Amino acid sequence: MTNNNYKLFINNNQKEYFDRFNEECGIFGIYSPNKIDTFSLIQFGLFALQHRGQEACGFSVLKDGFILSHKSEGLVLDFFRQISNIECYHGNAAIGHTRYSTEGGQSKKNIQPFFGGEDAYGRSIISIVHNGNLTNAKQIRTQLESEGFKFISEYSDSEVILRLIQKYLLSNHNNLEKAIRKTILNIKGAYSVIVLMNNKIAAFRDPNGIRPLCYGILDEKTYIFSSETCGIDSIGGVYIRDIFPGEMIIIDTNSIQFSFLKKKKLTKCKICSFEYIYFSRPDSFIENISVYKIREQSGKKLYEQNPISADVVIGVPDSGVPSAIGYSKASGIPFKPILVKNKYIGRSFILPKQEVRERMVNLKLNSILNEIIGKKIVIIDDSIVRGTTSRRLVNVLRKAGAKEIHFRSASPPIIAPCYLGVDTPSKEDLISYKMNKSEIAKVLDVDTLEFLSMKNLIEILGSHNYCFGCFTENYPIDNK
């Protein structure tokens, strides 16, 4: 490792952040022709998607033909606990969003849903939730502002989608389907979107299907949309399938319509591979593939890539545990839940001083010491981003008496940032961009280091039809 690289690593180690890719956002929607308990159903759905964003949340309810919205900072259950007039939020449809900010920052003005339009009584007539990131949002916003459209957010690409839809509603006699079709001709990037309007719910994905979105049923007349199947499961629904890349579904009191926003041959599934590695809950299915099974298989492949003798396998909770179990099954080395996670630490935890930051790994993860002393340990995490958390964790295990530490990453080296809806560091902050494997092993102070190979990741997923941009710097959408 060069001296310059080491200085870069130390400087990055002193920044105030967690060493993780941050989840995108979670969106959820439900529609029935009849009045239902939308307040409880949207609460359960968003709680199931809490892992996708812990900064803020909100929802809109369709009630008696108009839209009523509520949103705030904080976790889902804390947010809903503060709402007293529950009956006001009982209607026949609702959409919701749990947020981790990407574009737009952390301003309260950027919390979703976004809503707009007014009926004769000044009530909102359209509301939208969005997961993803547009690559041309700033240009579109500038154009819309020049045309007289007002924006609430400081900057949000989600609001750009809403204002575009509103623009085309004006020129298409409030025809929601036509407005959405014209909107997608203008936007570029990753988007999964749910819209409420005119006693209808509409859901659509970008032509590459980069961000997930699926649908299911609660009963024969009640439909559910969710970023993950765990959202559908949370309210007792039945998962039907994922919405196809470039597909739009519109439901009203009389019908459900399926169509493609572009010619089907122009769409190609390139869903984010990191959904399987880290973002999604292990009990979810994406494109009919079990997230848990993918993670378990990654552990098996890690052992096959580089077999090693050890006394115990441990996983970094939560997403590293299935991979550790898979590694254990393949190797015969016993898996033990030695790392205990404190689940009550929020993602916005502020660490003002370096000495306090150094203690963070002890606060967030603690180890069962008598299972470590004198042992050869294989430790598996879902990925290595900057390396700061990994290094601190290894230091804890060394101090606890581990004889050898062999670190395994259940993903390939991350060499590039994401601009399609994931909050990631700049390229210069990524440890695998700056250093090779032996240099990283030296910084982490591990006896051996291994990353899951791209070949094995593709084999586990079953095809090349995924976005691997953070591993290859090749993206399905041009960032221009």
C-alpha positions in Angstrom: 0.0 0.0 0.0 1.4 3.4 -0.9 1.8 6.1 1.7 -0.7 8.3 -0.2 -3.3 5.5 -0.1 -2.7 5.1 3.6 -3.2 8.8 4.2 -6.4 8.7 2.2 -7.7 5.8 4.3 -6.9 7.5 7.6 -8.5 10.8 6.5 -11.7 8.9 5.4 -11.7 7.1 8.7 -12.1 10.3 10.5 -15.3 11.3 8.7 -18.7 11.1 10.5 -20.5 8.3 8.6 -21.3 4.6 8.8 -19.3 2.3 6.5 -22.3 1.1 4.5 -24.2 1.7 1.3 -27.4 3.3 2.4 -30.6 1.9 1.4 -32.7 3.7 -1.2 -36.3 4.1 -0.2 -39.4 1.9 0.3 -42.7 2.5 -1.4 -46.1 0.9 -0.6 -49.6 1.3 -1.9 -53.0 -0.3 -1.5 -56.3 0.1 -3.4 -59.8 -1.1 -2.9 -63.1 0.0 -4.4 -64.5 -0.1 -0.9 -63.6 1.8 2.3 -60.9 -0.1 4.2 -58.6 0.5 7.2 -56.0 2.3 5.1 -54.4 3.8 8.3 -53.4 0.4 9.7 -52.6 -1.2 6.3 -50.2 1.6 5.2 -48.6 1.6 8.7 -47.9 -2.2 8.5 -46.6 -2.0 5.0 -44.2 0.9 5.7 -43.0 -0.8 8.9 -42.1 -3.9 6.9 -40.0 -1.6 4.6 -38.4 0.3 7.4 -35.0 -1.2 6.6 -35.0 0.7 3.2 -35.0 4.1 4.9 -35.1 5.4 8.5 -34.9 9.1 8.0 -38.5 10.0 7.4 -41.8 8.6 6.2 -45.3 9.7 5.0 -48.5 8.6 3.3 -51.4 9.8 1.3 -55.0 8.5 1.7 -57.7 8.6 -1.0 -60.9 9.4 0.8 -64.2 10.4 -0.7 -62.5 11.4 -3.9 -59.8 13.6 -2.5 -56.3 13.1 -1.1 -55.2 13.6 2.5 -51.5 13.4 3.3 -49.3 13.3 6.4 -45.5 13.1 6.6 -42.7 13.7 9.1 -39.2 12.8 10.1 -38.6 9.7 12.1 -39.2 6.0 12.2 -42.5 4.5 11.0 -43.9 3.4 14.4 -42.9 6.7 16.1 -44.5 8.7 13.2 -47.8 6.8 13.3 -47.9 6.9 17.1 -48.1 10.7 17.0 -51.3 10.7 14.8 -54.4 11.1 16.9 -57.2 11.6 14.4 -56.9 8.1 13.0 -60.5 8.0 11.5 -59.6 10.8 9.2 -57.1 8.5 7.4 -59.6 5.7 6.6 -60.4 5.6 2.9 -60.3 3.2 -0.1 -56.6 3.7 -1.1 -53.3 4.8 0.2 -49.7 5.2 -0.8 -46.7 5.6 1.5 -42.9 6.1 1.5 -40.1 5.4 3.9 -37.1 7.6 3.1 -33.4 7.6 3.0 -32.3 10.7 1.2 -30.3 10.5 -2.0 -30.9 13.5 -4.2 -32.4 16.4 -2.3 -30.7 16.0 1.1 -32.4 15.8 4.4 -34.7 18.8 4.3 -38.3 18.3 5.6 -39.4 19.7 2.3 -38.1 16.7 0.5 -40.1 14.1 2.5 -42.6 12.1 0.3 -45.3 11.7 -0.7 -45.4 14.8 -3.0 -48.9 16.0 -3.9 -50.5 18.7 -5.9 -53.3 20.0 -7.9 -56.5 21.4 -6.3 -60.2 20.8 -6.7 -62.8 23.5 -6.2 -62.3 23.2 -2.4 -58.5 23.5 -2.5 -57.9 19.8 -1.8 -55.1 17.8 -3.4 -56.1 15.6 -6.3 -52.8 13.8 -7.1 -50.1 12.2 -4.9 -46.9 10.3 -5.8 -44.2 8.1 -4.1 -41.0 7.2 -5.9 -37.9 5.0 -5.3 -34.9 5.7 -7.5 -33.0 8.5 -9.0 -33.3 10.5 -12.2 -30.1 11.4 -14.1 -31.7 14.4 -15.8 -33.9 15.8 -13.1 -32.1 19.1 -12.7 -32.5 20.0 -16.4 -36.2 19.1 -16.3 -36.8 21.1 -13.1 -35.2 24.2 -14.7 -37.5 23.8 -17.7 -40.6 23.3 -15.7 -39.8 26.3 -13.5 -39.4 28.4 -16.6 -42.9 27.3 -17.6 -44.3 28.6 -14.3 -44.5 25.3 -12.3 -43.8 25.8 -8.6 -41.7 23.3 -6.5 -42.0 22.6 -2.8 -38.8 20.7 -2.3 -35.3 22.2 -2.2 -34.4 19.5 -4.8 -36.2 16.2 -5.3 -36.3 14.2 -8.5 -39.5 12.6 -7.2 -41.2 16.0 -7.3 -39.9 16.4 -10.8 -41.9 13.3 -11.8 -45.0 14.7 -10.1 -44.8 18.1 -11.8 -44.2 16.5 -15.2 -47.3 14.3 -14.8 -49.3 17.5 -13.7 -48.0 19.3 -16.9 -49.3 16.5 -19.2 -52.5 16.1 -17.3 -53.3 19.7 -18.2 -52.8 19.0 -21.9 -54.5 15.6 -21.9 -57.8 16.4 -20.2 -56.7 14.8 -16.8 -56.0 11.5 -18.5 -53.6 9.9 -16.0 -52.4 7.1 -18.4 -51.6 9.5 -21.2 -49.8 11.9 -18.7 -47.6 9.1 -17.4 -46.8 7.9 -20.9 -45.6 11.4 -21.9 -43.7 11.8 -18.6 -41.6 8.7 -19.1 -40.5 10.0 -22.6 -38.8 12.8 -20.7 -37.1 11.2 -17.7 -34.0 9.1 -17.6 -32.7 7.0 -14.7 -34.1 4.5 -12.2 -37.7 4.8 -11.0 -40.4 2.7 -9.4 -43.5 4.9 -8.9 -47.0 4.7 -7.4 -49.6 7.4 -8.1 -53.0 8.2 -6.6 -55.5 10.2 -8.7 -59.1 10.3 -9.8 -60.0 7.3 -7.6 -57.3 5.4 -9.4 -53.9 3.9 -8.4 -51.1 3.6 -11.0 -47.8 1.9 -10.6 -44.9 1.8 -13.1 -41.2 1.0 -13.4 -38.4 2.2 -15.6 -37.6 0.2 -18.8 -34.6 -1.4 -17.0 -36.5 -2.3 -13.8 -33.5 -1.1 -11.8 -35.5 -0.5 -8.6 -37.8 -3.2 -7.4 -41.6 -3.1 -7.3 -44.1 -5.9 -7.0 -47.8 -6.4 -6.6 -50.2 -8.7 -4.8 -53.8 -9.0 -3.5 -55.4 -8.9 -0.1 -58.7 -10.2 -1.4 -60.3 -10.4 -4.8 -60.9 -6.6 -4.9 -58.0 -5.2 -2.9 -54.6 -4.7 -4.6 -51.2 -4.1 -3.0 -48.0 -2.6 -4.4 -44.7 -2.8 -2.5 -40.9 -2.4 -3.0 -40.5 -5.9 -1.6 -42.7 -9.0 -1.0 -42.2 -8.6 2.7 -44.5 -5.5 2.5 -47.3 -7.7 1.0 -46.7 -10.4 3.6 -47.0 -7.9 6.4 -50.7 -7.3 5.8 -51.6 -10.9 5.0 -51.6 -10.4 1.2 -50.6 -12.8 -1.5 -47.7 -11.9 -3.8 -48.6 -12.2 -7.5 -45.5 -11.1 -9.4 -43.0 -8.3 -9.9 -44.1 -5.4 -12.2 -42.2 -5.9 -15.4 -39.5 -3.4 -16.5 -41.3 -0.6 -18.4 -44.8 -1.8 -17.3 -47.6 0.3 -16.0 -50.6 -1.0 -14.0 -53.7 1.2 -13.5 -56.5 0.1 -11.2 -59.9 1.8 -10.6 -63.3 0.7 -9.2 -64.1 -1.2 -12.4 -60.9 -2.6 -13.9 -57.2 -3.4 -13.8 -55.2 -2.5 -16.9 -51.7 -3.8 -17.8 -49.6 -2.1 -20.5 -46.0 -1.3 -21.4 -44.9 2.3 -21.5 -42.5 1.6 -24.4 -42.4 -1.3 -26.8 -41.6 -4.4 -24.8 -38.6 -5.2 -27.0 -37.0 -1.9 -25.7 -37.2 -3.0 -22.1 -34.6 -5.3 -20.4 -34.4 -6.3 -16.8 -31.3 -4.8 -15.1 -32.4 -4.8 -11.5 -29.8 -3.7 -8.9 -27.7 -6.7 -7.9 -27.2 -5.1 -4.5 -30.8 -5.7 -3.6 -29.9 -9.4 -3.2 -26.6 -8.7 -1.4 -27.7 -6.1 1.2 -30.7 -3.8 0.6 -33.7 -6.3 0.7 -34.9 -8.2 3.7 -33.8 -11.8 3.6 -37.4 -13.1 3.7 -38.3 -11.1 0.5 -38.4 -12.5 -3.1 -37.3 -10.4 -6.0 -38.2 -11.5 -9.5 -39.3 -14.8 -7.9 -35.8 -15.3 -6.4 -35.3 -15.8 -2.7 -33.0 -13.1 -1.2 -32.0 -15.5 1.6 -31.1 -18.3 -0.8 -28.9 -15.9 -2.9 -27.0 -14.9 0.3 -26.6 -18.4 1.5 -25.3 -19.5 -1.9 -22.8 -16.6 -1.9 -21.3 -18.1 1.3 -21.0 -21.5 -0.3 -19.2 -20.0 -3.3 -16.8 -18.1 -1.0 -15.6 -21.3 0.5 -15.3 -23.0 -2.9 -13.2 -20.1 -4.2 -10.7 -20.3 -1.4 -11.1 -23.2 1.1 -9.5 -22.6 4.5 -9.2 -24.4 7.8 -10.8 -22.6 10.8 -12.6 -23.2 14.1 -15.7 -21.1 13.7 -17.6 -19.1 11.1 -19.4 -15.9 12.1 -21.5 -13.4 10.1 -21.8 -9.7 10.6 -25.5 -9.1 11.5 -27.8 -9.0 9.7 -27.1 -9.4 6.0 -23.8 -11.3 6.5 -25.4 -14.0 8.6 -27.1 -16.1 5.7 -23.7 -16.0 3.8 -22.0 -17.3 7.0 -24.5 -20.1 7.3 -23.9 -21.0 3.7 -20.1 -21.0 4.2 -20.5 -23.2 7.2 -22.6 -25.7 5.3 -20.1 -25.9 2.5 -17.0 -26.1 4.8 -18.3 -28.1 7.7 -16.9 -25.4 10.0 -19.5 -24.6 12.7 -21.4 -21.4 12.4 -21.9 -19.5 15.7 -23.8 -16.2 16.3 -20.9 -14.7 18.1 -21.6 -11.1 17.1 -24.6 -9.6 18.9 -26.3 -6.6 17.3 -27.9 -3.7 19.1 -31.0 -3.2 17.0 -32.0 0.0 18.7 -29.3 2.3 17.1 -30.8 4.6 14.5 -29.0 5.3 11.3 -28.8 9.0 12.1 -26.7 8.5 15.2 -24.4 11.4 15.6 -20.7 10.8 16.5 -19.1 14.2 17.1 -15.7 13.1 18.3 -13.1 10.7 17.0 -12.8 8.8 20.3 -16.5 8.3 20.4 -16.6 7.1 16.8 -14.0 4.5 17.6 -16.3 3.0 20.2 -19.2 2.8 17.7 -18.5 -0.8 16.7 -18.6 -1.9 20.4 -22.0 -0.1 20.8 -23.5 -1.5 17.6 -21.9 -5.0 17.6 -20.6 -6.8 20.7 -19.0 -10.3 20.7 -19.3 -13.3 22.9 -15.7 -13.4 24.1 -15.3 -17.0 25.3 -16.2 -18.2 21.8 -13.3 -16.2 20.3 -10.2 -16.7 22.5 -7.6 -18.8 20.8 -9.9 -19.5 17.8 -9.3 -19.3 14.0 -12.2 -17.3 12.8 -13.8 -16.8 9.4 -15.9 -13.6 9.4 -18.3 -12.8 6.6 -19.9 -9.5 5.8 -22.1 -8.6 2.8 -19.5 -6.1 1.4 -16.6 -3.8 2.1 -17.2 -0.2 1.2 -14.8 2.1 2.9 -13.3 -0.5 5.2 -13.6 1.6 8.4 -16.2 -0.6 10.1 -14.4 -3.8 9.0 -11.1 -2.6 10.5 -12.7 -1.6 13.8 -14.5 -5.0 14.0 -11.3 -6.9 13.4 -9.6 -4.9 16.1 -12.3 -5.9 18.6 -11.9 -9.5 17.7 -8.1 -9.3 17.9 -8.4 -7.8 21.4 -10.8 -10.5 22.4 -8.1 -13.1 21.7 -8.8 -14.4 18.2 -5.8 -16.5 16.9 -6.5 -15.9 13.2 -9.0 -13.8 11.3 -10.0 -14.6 7.8 -12.3 -12.0 6.3 -14.7 -12.8 3.5 -16.9 -10.3 1.5 -20.1 -11.8 0.0 -19.9 -9.4 -2.9 -17.2 -8.4 -5.4 -14.9 -5.4 -4.7 -16.9 -2.1 -4.9 -15.0 0.2 -7.2 -17.6 2.7 -8.3 -20.5 4.8 -6.9 -24.1 4.4 -7.8 -26.2 7.3 -9.2 -29.4 5.3 -9.6 -31.0 5.7 -6.2 -28.4 4.5 -3.8 -26.5 6.8 -1.4 -22.8 5.8 -2.0 -19.4 7.3 -1.3 -17.4 9.0 -4.1 -15.1 6.7 -6.0 -12.1 8.1 -4.1 -13.6 7.0 -0.8 -14.1 3.3 -1.8 -11.3 1.2 -0.4 -11.3 -1.3 -3.4 -10.9 1.5 -5.8 -7.8 2.8 -4.1 -6.1 -0.5 -3.1 -5.7 -4.1 -4.2 -6.7 -7.1 -2.1 -3.3 -7.5 -0.3 -3.2 -3.8 0.6 -6.8 -4.0 1.9 -5.9 -7.1 4.0 -3.0 -5.2 5.5 -5.2 -2.2 6.4 -7.9 -4.5 7.9 -5.2 -6.4 9.8 -6.6 -9.8 8.7 -4.7 -13.0 7.9 -6.5 -13.5 4.6 -9.1 -11.7 2.6 -11.4 -12.9 -0.2 -14.2 -11.2 -2.2 -16.9 -13.1 -4.0 -15.9 -13.2 -7.7 -18.1 -11.6 -10.4 -18.2 -14.9 -12.1 -19.7 -16.5 -9.1 -22.1 -13.7 -8.4 -23.5 -14.0 -11.9 -23.7 -17.7 -11.6 -25.6 -17.4 -8.3 -28.1 -14.9 -9.8 -28.5 -17.0 -12.9 -27.9 -14.4 -15.6 -26.2 -11.2 -16.6 -29.5 -9.3 -16.5 -28.6 -7.1 -13.5 -27.0 -3.8 -12.8 -23.4 -4.5 -11.6 -22.4 -0.8 -11.9 -20.8 -0.6 -8.4 -18.6 -3.6 -9.2 -17.8 -2.9 -12.9 -18.5 0.8 -13.5 -20.7 -0.3 -16.4 -24.2 1.0 -15.9 -27.4 0.2 -17.8 -28.1 4.0 -18.1 -25.7 6.6 -19.2 -25.1 9.3 -16.5 -25.5 12.2 -18.9 
